[in-house]
Amino acid sequence: MRALALYGTIGSLIVTAVATAPAGSAPRAPSAPPAPVAHRIDFGRCAPVEHLPSTVECGKLTVPLDYARPDGKKIHLTVSRIRATSPGERQGSLVFNPGGPGASSLEFPLYGGLPKWNKLARAYDFVGYAPRGVGRSAPLSCQDPEEFAKAPTDSRSHPDAAYKRKKVAEAKKYARGCARRAGADLPFYNSVNNARDLDMLRAALGEKRLTFMGASYGTYFGAVYATLFPGHVRRMIFDSVVNPAPQQIWYRNNLDQSIAFERRWGDWLRWVAKHDHHYHLGTSKQEVQRSYDKAVTQLRRHPVNGKIGPGQLQAAYLKTGYNDAFWPLRAEALSDYLHGNPKQLVSQAMPQARTAKDEENANAVYTAVECNDAHWPRSWQTWDRDNSDIARIAPFETWDNAWMNLPCAFWPERSEPDAAGAESAEQGAAQELLDTAGHTATGLDDLLLGTHGPLDIHTEPGALPPVLLLAAERDAATPYKGAVELQRRLPGSSLVTENASGTHGIAFGENDCVSKYAEDYLLRGKIPAHRVYCAPHAEPVPGQAANRAQLARPGARPGK
């Protein structure tokens, strides 16, 4: 993306304008800017802080903080790699992103040691990296990690007015913390820059064309990449697909997600009821829900170990919506707790001080990227109305999802009228945050800080090599219609559906049919028909070995 220094001045202005066009215009990308000039990564021993074995090598990728100012501030992204185990079969590098925003794939090279990844590890260098903001890659922080991880916390499916006022105040404070800690760098943590960084990584690895696998949020900025750089793509797998329609990013996607999580939560309730002889939590979905509600009430009154309250319970049981490998573990823990033994609940829901810094960092990146990517409603009344409506039919996750994203209502952004034409009641807070960030809204900064809309994901027929989409029909984190929408926008793509299943992240997991399509595509470039379907993988059984859940990737929030 650079001809003069990092990339052409004209190209930089075009892409900046694409990334920050006024909301509602949702422009399509122009032809790809010039390819980046990137220095090869000097791989060597990984830093001890990464906790990676000696078989993994690490290096640094240098990219501009702001691609419109390529000679300005640079940031350094941490990259990991294990070389292909069979040099004679090597096809290049396979880069992986697990989602988030805010997740790292530095451990991805270790996947090659797992049986289901073995054939791919023979043919590809497995490359992972920490995207901008994550880990030691120009890390973001919005709050002291100890404060972020404080426990116990509450979780309410039908909050009253006083509780809502408390959460609104917390969201404002969190947004101020992001602006204060990141300063003028804050706007540059976004999906378009993540896609630009990915192209820099491709070039720094010496690859003319990119082979990439993205899961969850990784499908979204991977699709941004495909739109901006279709000629730089070799093969791409999009696993558990974010709905890329500009009007969905990100507010409406989160509303849809809350509804989908209710459906998936119902799947777990029914499964537990079916195995009442083992768990004794109820013989119907409604009875199991009452058992869960009983635990919430007890924990609100008497937090386990003074740390596990309703908020910690909710966070632990949300994972049942990401992967059914967690179903037996969570059912066992709930049953034991209600029958007087909290040991398993402690092991599954107890906050860990050692992970607080990483969790706060991940949440900061998640918030910054999603808030920067798109226009969000600035009026609390809009949030309150929409989430109250959804909570009537989907109470399990709706309000916790809203609280997680609410800082975006108060994000540093220039004041603007709300949808009805009236000035938002929160404009003063937004301007205060803007001042805190220390920005001068002139020139390109003016574009970056103004009202902007997401890139219109789209490629022309024949511009992009065939790509492979994978989706589970009952996925809660990335509802299935998102995969259908992305396929419509990427002509020539193929969609593999796992029927009647809801695990988030299905490649090389429990379904051999799905994995075979993915393996054939990456190894041989074989693309299946426009739409193909796989039967669901087997449901878990009570008492199933815990290692299945331990190996499962729970997914990321929310795109996520």
PELIN-V624975 format. One record per backbone hydrogen bond with DSSP energy under -0.5 kcal/mol. NH is the residue of the N-H (numbers start at 1). CO is the residue of the C=O. If there is no record, write none. Layout:
# PELIN-V624975
nh=[NH & NH]
co=[CO & CO]
This chain:
# PELIN-V624975
nh=[2 & 5 & 7 & 12 & 13 & 14 & 15 & 16 & 17 & 18 & 19 & 20 & 21 & 25 & 26 & 29 & 37 & 38 & 41 & 43 & 44 & 46 & 50 & 51 & 56 & 57 & 58 & 59 & 61 & 62 & 63 & 63 & 65 & 66 & 67 & 69 & 72 & 75 & 77 & 79 & 80 & 81 & 82 & 85 & 86 & 89 & 90 & 90 & 91 & 92 & 94 & 95 & 95 & 96 & 97 & 100 & 103 & 105 & 108 & 110 & 111 & 112 & 113 & 114 & 117 & 118 & 118 & 121 & 122 & 123 & 123 & 124 & 125 & 126 & 126 & 127 & 127 & 128 & 130 & 131 & 131 & 133 & 134 & 137 & 138 & 140 & 147 & 148 & 149 & 150 & 159 & 164 & 165 & 166 & 167 & 168 & 169 & 170 & 171 & 172 & 173 & 174 & 175 & 176 & 177 & 178 & 179 & 180 & 181 & 182 & 183 & 185 & 186 & 188 & 189 & 190 & 194 & 195 & 196 & 197 & 198 & 199 & 200 & 201 & 202 & 203 & 204 & 205 & 206 & 207 & 208 & 210 & 211 & 212 & 212 & 213 & 214 & 215 & 216 & 216 & 218 & 219 & 220 & 220 & 221 & 222 & 223 & 224 & 225 & 226 & 227 & 228 & 229 & 232 & 233 & 234 & 235 & 237 & 238 & 239 & 239 & 240 & 240 & 242 & 244 & 248 & 249 & 249 & 250 & 253 & 254 & 255 & 256 & 257 & 258 & 259 & 260 & 261 & 262 & 263 & 264 & 265 & 266 & 267 & 268 & 269 & 270 & 271 & 272 & 273 & 274 & 275 & 275 & 276 & 278 & 279 & 280 & 288 & 289 & 290 & 291 & 292 & 293 & 294 & 295 & 296 & 297 & 298 & 299 & 300 & 301 & 302 & 304 & 306 & 307 & 308 & 309 & 311 & 313 & 314 & 315 & 316 & 317 & 318 & 319 & 319 & 320 & 321 & 322 & 323 & 326 & 327 & 330 & 331 & 332 & 333 & 334 & 335 & 336 & 337 & 338 & 339 & 340 & 341 & 342 & 346 & 347 & 348 & 349 & 350 & 353 & 355 & 356 & 359 & 360 & 361 & 362 & 363 & 364 & 365 & 366 & 367 & 368 & 369 & 370 & 371 & 372 & 373 & 374 & 380 & 382 & 383 & 384 & 385 & 386 & 387 & 388 & 389 & 390 & 391 & 392 & 392 & 393 & 394 & 398 & 401 & 402 & 403 & 404 & 405 & 406 & 408 & 409 & 410 & 411 & 413 & 414 & 418 & 421 & 424 & 427 & 430 & 431 & 432 & 433 & 434 & 435 & 436 & 437 & 438 & 438 & 439 & 441 & 442 & 445 & 446 & 447 & 448 & 449 & 450 & 450 & 453 & 456 & 457 & 459 & 463 & 464 & 468 & 469 & 470 & 471 & 473 & 474 & 475 & 476 & 476 & 482 & 483 & 484 & 485 & 486 & 487 & 488 & 489 & 490 & 491 & 491 & 493 & 494 & 495 & 496 & 496 & 497 & 497 & 498 & 499 & 499 & 501 & 504 & 505 & 509 & 512 & 515 & 516 & 517 & 518 & 519 & 520 & 521 & 522 & 523 & 524 & 525 & 526 & 527 & 532 & 534 & 544 & 548 & 549 & 550 & 551 & 552 & 554 & 559 & 560]
co=[35 & 3 & 4 & 8 & 9 & 10 & 11 & 12 & 13 & 14 & 15 & 16 & 18 & 22 & 22 & 456 & 6 & 36 & 204 & 41 & 58 & 56 & 47 & 48 & 53 & 81 & 44 & 79 & 77 & 60 & 61 & 75 & 73 & 73 & 65 & 66 & 69 & 63 & 61 & 59 & 128 & 57 & 126 & 121 & 122 & 86 & 86 & 87 & 123 & 123 & 125 & 93 & 211 & 127 & 213 & 560 & 99 & 129 & 105 & 107 & 108 & 109 & 110 & 111 & 114 & 114 & 115 & 117 & 118 & 119 & 120 & 120 & 92 & 82 & 124 & 94 & 125 & 80 & 78 & 103 & 129 & 137 & 131 & 134 & 136 & 133 & 144 & 144 & 145 & 147 & 156 & 160 & 161 & 162 & 163 & 164 & 165 & 166 & 167 & 168 & 169 & 170 & 171 & 172 & 173 & 174 & 175 & 176 & 177 & 178 & 179 & 182 & 183 & 185 & 186 & 188 & 190 & 191 & 192 & 193 & 194 & 195 & 196 & 197 & 198 & 199 & 200 & 201 & 203 & 202 & 206 & 232 & 93 & 210 & 235 & 95 & 237 & 97 & 239 & 240 & 215 & 216 & 216 & 217 & 217 & 218 & 219 & 220 & 221 & 222 & 223 & 224 & 225 & 229 & 230 & 210 & 210 & 212 & 468 & 214 & 237 & 238 & 470 & 216 & 242 & 245 & 245 & 246 & 248 & 248 & 250 & 251 & 252 & 253 & 254 & 255 & 256 & 257 & 258 & 259 & 260 & 261 & 262 & 263 & 264 & 265 & 266 & 267 & 268 & 269 & 270 & 271 & 272 & 273 & 275 & 275 & 276 & 284 & 285 & 286 & 287 & 288 & 289 & 290 & 291 & 292 & 293 & 294 & 295 & 296 & 297 & 298 & 308 & 303 & 304 & 304 & 307 & 153 & 309 & 310 & 311 & 312 & 313 & 314 & 315 & 316 & 317 & 318 & 319 & 319 & 323 & 324 & 326 & 327 & 328 & 329 & 330 & 331 & 332 & 333 & 334 & 335 & 337 & 336 & 340 & 342 & 343 & 344 & 345 & 346 & 351 & 352 & 353 & 355 & 356 & 357 & 358 & 359 & 360 & 361 & 362 & 363 & 364 & 365 & 366 & 367 & 368 & 369 & 370 & 378 & 379 & 379 & 380 & 381 & 382 & 383 & 384 & 385 & 386 & 387 & 388 & 389 & 390 & 390 & 394 & 397 & 398 & 399 & 400 & 401 & 402 & 405 & 406 & 407 & 408 & 411 & 449 & 422 & 418 & 416 & 424 & 426 & 427 & 428 & 429 & 430 & 431 & 432 & 433 & 434 & 435 & 434 & 439 & 440 & 442 & 442 & 443 & 444 & 445 & 446 & 447 & 21 & 27 & 455 & 489 & 460 & 460 & 236 & 494 & 238 & 496 & 498 & 501 & 472 & 321 & 502 & 479 & 480 & 480 & 481 & 482 & 483 & 484 & 485 & 486 & 459 & 489 & 490 & 467 & 530 & 469 & 494 & 495 & 532 & 471 & 497 & 534 & 498 & 322 & 503 & 506 & 510 & 511 & 512 & 513 & 514 & 515 & 516 & 517 & 518 & 519 & 520 & 521 & 520 & 525 & 495 & 497 & 541 & 545 & 546 & 546 & 547 & 548 & 552 & 100 & 100]
